[in-house]
């Protein structure tokens, strides 16, 4: 089996394309260009859980720190309107 290559500019691993698109849109709303890298089999077969359903959110090297900070704030619930 092939080992998955870890890249420094992957800032989030989403469980499914909907989660991935949501995080991508969030980062873009802060001016960070983001890309989704996913296993094609997951989309082809409509998988929503497990390794084949995962999608990586990738940003440019210069945006990694800001993107991780924004995602951390999202996970804490600090970006929600009150």
N, C-alpha and C positions, 0 to 999 in steps of 0.2 A: 504494500500500500504506500502511496505517496504521502509524504509529510506536507502539511499545509505551511506555506511560507508566511512568516510573520513580517509585516511591513510596518515601519514606523509611522506612516501617515494614515493608517487605519485608526479612526477615532471612535468607532462604534460598530458593534456587530448586532444587527437587528434580527429578530425572529420573524421573518417573512417580509414580503415586499411592501405591505402597507406600513409597517413599522419603519422600514427603511426610507420610504418616501416621506413620511412625516418628519423624520429627523433631518433629511436632506432639505426639505422646505424650511424647517426651523433655522438651520445653519445659513441658508441662502437669505433668509429675512434679516440676518445680521451681517450680510455682505460677504459671506464666506462661500466660495464656489465649492460644491460638494458633488461627488460622484458615487454611484452605487455599483458594486461588484458583487454579482450573485452567481450561484451555480445554476446553469441553464436547466438542469433536470428538475429543480425545484419548481420553477415556473411552468415548465412543460407539463408536469404531472400534478400541478396544483397543490404542492406540499406546503403546509403551514407550520410544521414543527420539525425539529431535528436538524442535523447538519446540512442536509440538502436544501432546506428552506432558509438557511441563514443568508444574510446579505451584509456585506461590509460597506461602511460609509468611509469614503476616502477623501481627504482634502490635500491641498498643496502643503508642502513642508513648512512654508512660512505661516500657515494658518493652524497648525496642529494644536498649539497651546491654547489659542482662543477657542477653537472648536471644542476641545476637551473641557474647558471651563464652562462653556455654554451648555454642553450636555450634562455636566455635573449639576448645574443649576436646574436644568429640566428635571433630572431624576430626583432632586430634592423638592420639587414642586414650587420653586421660587419664581418661575416664569408665568404662573397662572394668574389671571386677574382675580382680584378679591372683591 
